[in-house]
Amino acid sequence: VTRILVTGASGLFGANVVMAAVERGAEVTALWHRHAVRFPGARVDLTDSAAVERVVTEASPEWIIHCAAFTDVDGCEADPPRARRENVEASRALAAAARRVNARLVYLSTDSVFDGERGNYSESDTPAPVNEYARSKLAGERAVLDELPRSLVVRTNLYGWNLQEKSSLAEWVLSRLESRTRVPGFTDVRFSPLLVNDLAELIFELVERRAEGILHLGAADALSKYEFAQAVARAAGLDASLVDEATLRGSPLRAPRPADTSLDSAQAARLLGHALPTVAAGLDRWYLLRKSGFVERLKAARGG
Ligand SMILES: NC(=O)c1ccc[n+]([C@@H]2O[C@H](COP(=O)([O-])OP(=O)(O)OC[C@H]3O[C@@H](n4cnc5c(N)ncnc54)[C@H](OP(=O)(O)O)[C@@H]3O)[C@@H](O)[C@H]2O)c1
């Protein structure tokens, strides 16, 4: 695949997708909105369907990797109409534009489409979102598959290095551990997160295999957020005893959160012909990326 359009290129996942695509020699058009980036591309508000149509027609990509979304879970709870515009209607407009230029599309979805009562969810399990963010992401999946039935919908959970100032979970834990500040870790939330750089490469493998439909991509193992914080400490050679047990149930959050959204990725592993990375392997690579200067290169792409 040579021509790729990436939405949300200023976001955690999108920026890392652009870096991975460039490394593979692809011709990339990067789209951002409020946070400028120095990748080739344009500033576009995806809720402006005419602008979406123009930029997609102009770039005429073979694949669109749709990473942009309104990802603030409590923000979505406070403003459901905005969640619909940005996560559902923008996705529908993008898929419609893709159809007109004969492009394929990958829609980034979330493990939180499930209610989290049971965990280890496979593609045949029934989604039951417990908050507005997850409801809008699920409706976005359906809008995209409606407009462009051969799209690939990837349900996942992710962490990595941000291009922007903000911190993903692993970055937040690391900065606290490095300043020897205690870290609260939820013992009552389980997930199976992937490193964004691993996830980007898995998606490119699936694109090359022309995968379509809904696929779950999670780490080979699942763990609590408490155990994840301890695993961050181990990967970075820091003191894991700084991590304290805490509970989500005791936290003042606006939107309800699902408890166990770990994913069963057996179907993806079969398609790929190999297992997905474990959390420990992902965190080792994550820490190595910083030592190798990757984070400076990523942050250098921040626009002025
Ligand atoms: N982070 C996670 O743990 C997680 C878990 C499961 C699924 N996901 C999904 O994975 C995808 C990537 O997540 P992320 O964490 O990388 O997100 P993120 O860091 O919050 O980035 C969101 C991106 O969306 C763009 N965006 C938002 N509204 C837009 C609009 N109206 N027009 C154009 N662009 C807009 C933002 O652009 P500007 O900043 O330039 O405005 C930004 O680049 C999302 O679809 C998310 O739902 C994430």
The ligand as an SDF file (V2000), in Angstrom:
LIG
                    3D

 48 52  0  0  0  0  0  0  0  0999 V2000
   -6.3170    5.9400   24.0760 N   0  0  0  0  0  0  0  0  0  0  0  0
   -6.9200    4.7860   24.3280 C   0  0  0  0  0  0  0  0  0  0  0  0
   -6.6620    4.1490   25.3480 O   0  0  0  0  0  0  0  0  0  0  0  0
   -7.9140    4.2090   23.3550 C   0  0  0  0  0  0  0  0  0  0  0  0
   -8.5090    3.0000   23.6960 C   0  0  0  0  0  0  0  0  0  0  0  0
   -9.3800    2.4070   22.8070 C   0  0  0  0  0  0  0  0  0  0  0  0
   -9.6610    3.0220   21.6030 C   0  0  0  0  0  0  0  0  0  0  0  0
   -9.1070    4.2140   21.2920 N   0  0  0  0  0  0  0  0  0  0  0  0
   -9.4590    4.8250   19.9970 C   0  0  0  0  0  0  0  0  0  0  0  0
   -8.2640    4.9620   19.2570 O   0  0  0  0  0  0  0  0  0  0  0  0
   -8.3140    6.1550   18.4840 C   0  0  0  0  0  0  0  0  0  0  0  0
   -7.1070    7.0150   18.8030 C   0  0  0  0  0  0  0  0  0  0  0  0
   -7.1370    7.4050   20.1640 O   0  0  0  0  0  0  0  0  0  0  0  0
   -6.0440    8.3800   20.7740 P   0  0  0  0  0  0  0  0  0  0  0  0
   -5.8970    8.0490   22.2080 O   0  0  0  0  0  0  0  0  0  0  0  0
   -4.8590    8.3940   19.8790 O   0  0  0  0  0  0  0  0  0  0  0  0
   -6.8080    9.7840   20.6640 O   0  0  0  0  0  0  0  0  0  0  0  0
   -6.3040   11.2500   21.0600 P   0  0  0  0  0  0  0  0  0  0  0  0
   -4.8670   11.2280   21.4650 O   0  0  0  0  0  0  0  0  0  0  0  0
   -7.3020   11.8220   21.9940 O   0  0  0  0  0  0  0  0  0  0  0  0
   -6.3890   12.0260   19.6760 O   0  0  0  0  0  0  0  0  0  0  0  0
   -7.6240   12.3520   19.0980 C   0  0  0  0  0  0  0  0  0  0  0  0
   -7.3670   12.8870   17.7110 C   0  0  0  0  0  0  0  0  0  0  0  0
   -8.6130   13.1810   17.0810 O   0  0  0  0  0  0  0  0  0  0  0  0
   -8.5320   14.4370   16.4710 C   0  0  0  0  0  0  0  0  0  0  0  0
   -9.8550   15.0600   16.3980 N   0  0  0  0  0  0  0  0  0  0  0  0
  -10.7630   15.1630   17.3980 C   0  0  0  0  0  0  0  0  0  0  0  0
  -11.8490   15.8480   16.9520 N   0  0  0  0  0  0  0  0  0  0  0  0
  -11.6090   16.1490   15.6540 C   0  0  0  0  0  0  0  0  0  0  0  0
  -12.3390   16.8390   14.6440 C   0  0  0  0  0  0  0  0  0  0  0  0
  -13.5630   17.3780   14.8710 N   0  0  0  0  0  0  0  0  0  0  0  0
  -11.7670   16.9970   13.4270 N   0  0  0  0  0  0  0  0  0  0  0  0
  -10.5480   16.4810   13.1650 C   0  0  0  0  0  0  0  0  0  0  0  0
   -9.8150   15.8160   14.0600 N   0  0  0  0  0  0  0  0  0  0  0  0
  -10.3460   15.6540   15.2910 C   0  0  0  0  0  0  0  0  0  0  0  0
   -7.5900   15.2400   17.3640 C   0  0  0  0  0  0  0  0  0  0  0  0
   -7.0540   16.3290   16.6320 O   0  0  0  0  0  0  0  0  0  0  0  0
   -6.5220   17.6880   17.3840 P   0  0  0  0  0  0  0  0  0  0  0  0
   -5.8910   17.2640   18.6840 O   0  0  0  0  0  0  0  0  0  0  0  0
   -5.5140   18.2330   16.4150 O   0  0  0  0  0  0  0  0  0  0  0  0
   -7.7240   18.5500   17.5590 O   0  0  0  0  0  0  0  0  0  0  0  0
   -6.5440   14.1810   17.6900 C   0  0  0  0  0  0  0  0  0  0  0  0
   -5.5840   14.1000   16.6710 O   0  0  0  0  0  0  0  0  0  0  0  0
   -9.6530    6.8250   18.8070 C   0  0  0  0  0  0  0  0  0  0  0  0
  -10.5650    6.4840   17.7980 O   0  0  0  0  0  0  0  0  0  0  0  0
  -10.0480    6.2150   20.1230 C   0  0  0  0  0  0  0  0  0  0  0  0
  -11.4510    6.2000   20.2490 O   0  0  0  0  0  0  0  0  0  0  0  0
   -8.2340    4.8160   22.1400 C   0  0  0  0  0  0  0  0  0  0  0  0
  1  2  1  0
  2  3  2  0
  2  4  1  0
  4  5  1  0
  4 48  2  0
  5  6  2  0
  6  7  1  0
  7  8  2  0
  8  9  1  0
  8 48  1  0
  9 10  1  0
  9 46  1  0
 10 11  1  0
 11 12  1  0
 11 44  1  0
 12 13  1  0
 13 14  1  0
 14 15  2  0
 14 16  1  0
 14 17  1  0
 17 18  1  0
 18 19  2  0
 18 20  1  0
 18 21  1  0
 21 22  1  0
 22 23  1  0
 23 24  1  0
 23 42  1  0
 24 25  1  0
 25 26  1  0
 25 36  1  0
 26 27  1  0
 26 35  1  0
 27 28  2  0
 28 29  1  0
 29 30  1  0
 29 35  2  0
 30 31  1  0
 30 32  2  0
 32 33  1  0
 33 34  2  0
 34 35  1  0
 36 37  1  0
 36 42  1  0
 37 38  1  0
 38 39  2  0
 38 40  1  0
 38 41  1  0
 42 43  1  0
 44 45  1  0
 44 46  1  0
 46 47  1  0
M  CHG  2   8   1  16  -1
M  END
$$$$
